Amino acid sequence: MVTQPMREWGLPWPGPETATAAEAAGAAAFCAGEFADHDSYVASALMAASTSRARFGPGIAYAFTRSPFSHASAVRHLANVAPGRVFLGLGSGTPRMNGDWFSVEASRPAARMTDLVQAIRAYLTAENGEKIQHSGEFYSIDAAIGAPVLGKLDVPIVLGAFNPVMLRTCGRVADGVLGHGLFTDRWWAETVNPALAAGAADAGRDPATLLRWGWVITAVDDADPDRAVLDARRQVAFYLTVRTYDRLVELHGWQEQVGAIRAAFRSGDTEGMARAVDDEMLAAIAVCGSSAQARETLAARTHLPELGFLAPPSFLVGRRRKAGYEAAAIELGRTHCAPADGTGG
């Protein structure tokens, strides 16, 4: 049977002090998403200043809220601070967020993402003295940047892709995928990898060269494993309140459970939301409970991100408990991804 093990681990950005401990334990990368109160590029600057060897970058930045120039100039700035360690993760966002929150045009997101990635690459691969030109459906560039600030950069671009169309786009134009924390073994095996392979075939690329990264919901607490399990159930339930992930729900036949989650969410019943996430769903998605339970879950999984960002729950989880989950995730990553000689990392 073909499997996809987690070979490296990282964390969503936990702050400088925890990141230092994570790097010492072998963390390979850090990433940062964004929301109304935090920006993925600002967080990436903190990562550049606070780490020494791990890769880092937006994971993900909302793609259409910025121009190709803005994305590329931010990446160049980060690469000047930490050469060879930067990646760029982009996500399309939902139609509602693009229209109502960001006030940007985001129609035909897969085609728009293709054009954006190509336009960003035009900036990142330009040599000094070379005119930067790109003519696409959504982005047109004709830039003569006279200052000697360019030069070809090899920065991986990964997409936060979920549906088959965007996954195929990812395989065709990006360097890999940054999967959502809901991805299961079956979603990787039956949806993600075939779509990546189809996109790679479209472009005459080898799908084996594509990066397969992703978030893994991780809540480990040896002192109170039941609370960790509850927090993981809540996080899974919260993600499933939106219809974005209905294809995954249908693949697994979880429509009844998700219907109960959404009914509880509408009534403000967070405990009911958690109860609706049954044991089968939890085992397929999250790594949680005691350290021993977490190791058993990881050992049982057949398809994990090859670089897994061990992500503590955030829904109804305070800072102190989140910090505990981060510390436990570091230990889990250190032991699960340790080389055979036991040296860690």
TATA-V119602 format. One line per field, one symbol per residue. ss: DSSP state (H for helix, E for strand, - for the rest). phi: phi as a letter, one per 20 degrees, with the letter a starting at -180 (. if undefined). psi: psi as a letter, one per 40 degrees, with the letter a starting at -180 (. if undefined). A space follows every 10 residues. Layout:
ss = ???
phi = ???
psi = ???
//
This chain:
ss = ---E---EEE EE---HHHHH HHHH----EE EE--E--E-H HHHHHHHHHH ----EEEEEE EEHHH--HHH HHHHHHHHHH H----EEEEE E---HHHHHH H-------HH HHHHHHHHHH HHHH------ -EEEE----E EEE------- -----EEEE- ---HHHHHHH HHH--EEEE- ----HHHHHH HHHHHHHHHH HH----HHH- EEEEEEEEEE ----HHHHHH HHHHHHHHH- --HHHHHHHH HH--HHHHHH HHHHHH---H HHHHHH--HH HHHHH-EEE- HHHHHHHHHH --E---EEEE E-------HH HHHHHHHHHH HHHHHH---- -----
phi = .fcceeeccb cggeogffff ffffeogeac bbebbfcbdf fffffffgfd cccffbrgbc effeecfgff gfffffgfff fcgmdeccdc cfmegfffee eelcfbflff fffgffffff fgffdfegne fecbccfdcc cbddeffede ofdddfdddf dcfgffffgg feceerddff fegdgffffd cfffffffff fgdmdeffef fddrecfccc bffbffffff ffgffgfffe fdegdfffgf gemdgfffgf gfffffemef ffgfffefff ffffdddbof gffffffffe fdccgfddef dffdfmdfff ffffffffff fffgefdffg emenm
psi = hhigihdiia iiheiddddd ddddeehdii ihaiaeeihd ddddddddde iddiiiihgi ihdeeiiddd dddddddddd dgheeiihhi idiidddddd defihfigdd dddddddddd ddddehiheh hhhhhaddhh hghghdigea ihhghhhihg ididdddddd ddeieaigii eehiddddde dddddddddd ddefihdeei hgiiihhhhh hddgdddddd ddddddddde eiedfddddd deffdddddd ddddddeegd dddddehidd dddddihiai dddddddddd hdhihdhhhh hiiehfhidd dddddddddd ddddddeiid eeei.
//
